[in-house]
């Protein structure tokens, strides 16, 4: 076996995970409870559109016009009537400075919440990526030690008794890497679940995406 090739393989870049940060972040910001609540608050303070403002301050009116008219029928009956005017009255107040100020404050709060959630999610996604990269490196070393152990065993079978100690050392390293792999699997699973709950009630699709069970997140 060419041990130089195996040692060089340990330093090769690890294969990137299937998930990507931007889709995950977009999904989180679409369903995060804090961001969603702030968006609703902002929408509630949004000033009405010109059309809506007109409808809110529009009323029909009917009033008597000036003057009366008298009509005499062929039979001599006299009818007096008062003309009526029917129309629409529109009273449009100017946009309230207070209304605009409150909406601006809510919009600023929304931007702040989005920035806070995005930064926290990015930090935790980066941590997940680091754990996955560490696991890939450990798995590579474990494969190396297993292959080396197999090679040493073959030598021992051929009569190289002096390699027994090497086999023992390799087995110890192999066990240590296997234990590290199990520990990292637990940490990665916990980190994935932690990140997934940024998406509130939609945490399950995000968890499946981060775990590689979904190749693409549902459209938000």
C-alpha positions in Angstrom: 0.0 0.0 0.0 1.2 3.5 -0.7 1.0 5.2 2.6 2.0 8.5 1.2 -1.2 8.6 -0.9 -3.3 7.8 2.2 -1.5 10.5 4.3 -2.1 13.0 1.5 -5.8 12.1 1.3 -6.2 13.2 4.9 -5.4 16.8 3.9 -7.7 16.9 0.9 -10.7 19.3 1.2 -13.7 17.6 2.6 -16.7 17.2 0.3 -19.2 20.0 0.8 -22.5 19.1 2.3 -25.6 19.1 0.1 -27.3 22.0 2.0 -26.5 25.7 1.2 -26.6 28.6 3.5 -28.7 31.1 1.4 -31.8 28.8 0.9 -31.6 27.8 4.6 -31.5 31.5 5.6 -34.3 32.4 3.3 -36.5 29.7 4.8 -35.7 30.7 8.3 -36.5 34.4 7.7 -39.8 33.4 6.0 -41.1 31.3 9.0 -39.2 32.6 12.1 -41.9 33.4 14.7 -40.1 36.6 15.9 -39.7 38.0 12.3 -43.3 36.9 11.4 -44.8 38.7 14.4 -42.8 41.9 13.7 -43.9 41.8 10.0 -47.5 41.6 11.1 -47.0 44.6 13.5 -45.4 46.6 10.7 -48.3 45.8 8.3 -50.8 46.9 11.0 -49.1 50.4 11.2 -48.8 50.8 7.4 -50.6 53.9 6.2 -53.5 53.2 3.9 -53.2 53.6 0.2 -54.7 56.7 -1.5 -57.6 54.6 -2.8 -58.3 53.1 0.6 -58.1 56.5 2.2 -60.7 57.9 -0.2 -63.1 55.0 0.5 -62.7 55.5 4.2 -63.7 59.2 4.0 -66.4 59.0 1.4 -70.1 59.4 2.1 -73.3 59.8 0.0 -75.5 62.7 0.7 -79.0 63.9 -0.2 -80.2 67.4 0.4 -82.8 69.8 -0.7 -81.9 72.2 -3.5 -83.0 75.9 -3.4 -86.3 76.7 -4.8 -89.6 74.9 -5.3 -91.7 74.0 -8.3 -95.5 73.9 -8.8 -97.3 71.7 -11.3 -101.0 72.0 -12.2 -102.7 68.9 -13.7 -105.5 69.0 -16.3 -108.0 68.3 -13.6 -106.9 71.4 -11.7 -104.8 69.7 -9.0 -101.8 71.6 -7.9 -98.6 69.8 -6.9 -95.7 71.5 -5.2 -92.3 69.8 -5.1 -88.9 70.6 -3.7 -85.9 69.5 -5.8 -83.3 67.2 -4.2 -79.6 67.0 -4.9 -77.9 63.6 -4.6 -74.1 63.4 -4.6 -70.9 62.1 -3.0 -69.0 64.0 -0.5 -65.3 63.2 0.0 -63.2 64.5 2.9 -59.6 63.4 2.6 -57.4 64.4 5.6 -53.7 64.9 5.2 -51.5 62.0 6.2 -50.8 62.1 9.9 -47.2 62.7 10.8 -47.8 60.5 13.8 -49.1 57.7 11.6 -46.0 57.9 9.4 -43.7 58.0 12.4 -45.2 54.9 14.0 -45.0 53.1 10.7 -41.3 54.0 10.3 -40.6 52.8 13.8 -42.2 49.5 13.1 -40.3 49.1 9.8 -37.0 49.8 11.6 -37.9 47.3 14.3 -38.6 44.7 11.5 -35.3 45.3 9.9 -33.5 45.0 13.3 -35.3 41.7 14.0 -34.4 40.3 10.6 -30.8 41.3 11.1 -30.6 39.7 14.6 -32.2 36.4 13.5 -30.1 36.3 10.3 -26.8 36.8 12.3 -27.7 34.1 14.9 -28.7 31.7 12.2 -25.5 32.3 10.2 -23.4 31.7 13.4 -25.2 28.4 14.1 -25.0 27.3 10.4 -21.3 28.0 10.4 -21.0 25.9 13.6 -22.9 23.1 11.9 -20.6 23.3 8.8 -17.5 23.1 11.1 -18.9 20.0 12.8 -19.6 18.4 9.5 -16.2 19.2 8.2 -14.6 17.8 11.4 -16.7 14.6 11.0 -15.5 14.2 7.4 -11.9 14.5 8.5 -12.4 11.9 11.3 -14.1 9.5 8.9 -11.2 9.8 6.6 -8.7 9.1 9.3 -10.8 6.1 10.5 -10.7 4.7 7.0 -7.0 5.2 6.9 -6.4 3.3 10.2 -8.7 0.5 9.1 -6.8 0.0 5.9 -3.5 0.2 7.8 -4.7 -2.4 10.3 -5.7 -4.7 7.4 -2.2 -4.3 5.9 -0.4 -5.0 9.2 -2.6 -8.1 9.7 -1.6 -9.4 6.3 2.1 -8.9 7.2 1.7 -10.7 10.5 0.1 -13.7 8.7 3.2 -13.7 6.4 5.4 -14.1 9.5 6.3 -10.5 10.4 5.8 -11.0 14.1 7.5 -7.6 14.8 4.4 -5.9 13.4 2.1 -7.0 16.3 2.9 -3.9 18.3 2.1 -1.8 15.2 -1.2 -3.6 14.9 -2.0 -2.8 18.5 -1.2 0.9 18.1 -3.3 1.1 14.9 -6.2 -0.6 16.6 -6.1 2.0 19.5 -6.1 4.8 17.0 -9.0 3.2 15.1 -11.1 2.9 18.3 -10.3 6.5 19.2 -11.4 7.8 15.8 -14.6 5.6 15.9 -15.5 7.1 19.3 -14.9 10.6 18.0 -17.2 9.8 15.0 -20.0 8.8 17.3 -19.6 11.9 19.4 -19.6 14.1 16.4 -22.8 12.4 15.0 -24.6 13.3 18.2 -23.3 16.9 18.2 -24.3 17.4 14.5 -27.8 16.0 15.1 -28.3 18.4 18.0 -26.9 21.3 16.0 -29.2 20.6 13.0 -32.2 20.5 15.3 -31.2 23.7 17.0 -30.9 25.5 13.6 -34.1 23.9 12.3 -36.1 25.4 15.1 -35.3 28.9 13.9 -38.1 28.1 11.3 -40.7 27.8 14.0 -43.5 25.4 13.1 -41.8 24.7 9.8 -38.7 23.2 11.5 -39.2 19.7 10.1 -38.6 20.5 6.3 -35.5 22.5 7.3 -34.2 19.7 9.5 -34.6 17.2 6.6 -32.8 19.7 4.3 -29.9 20.0 6.6 -29.7 16.3 7.1 -29.7 15.6 3.4 -33.1 14.0 3.2 -34.4 16.9 1.1 -32.5 18.1 -1.8 -34.5 21.3 -2.0 -36.6 23.3 0.5 -40.3 23.9 -0.1 -41.1 27.3 -1.5 -41.8 29.8 1.2 
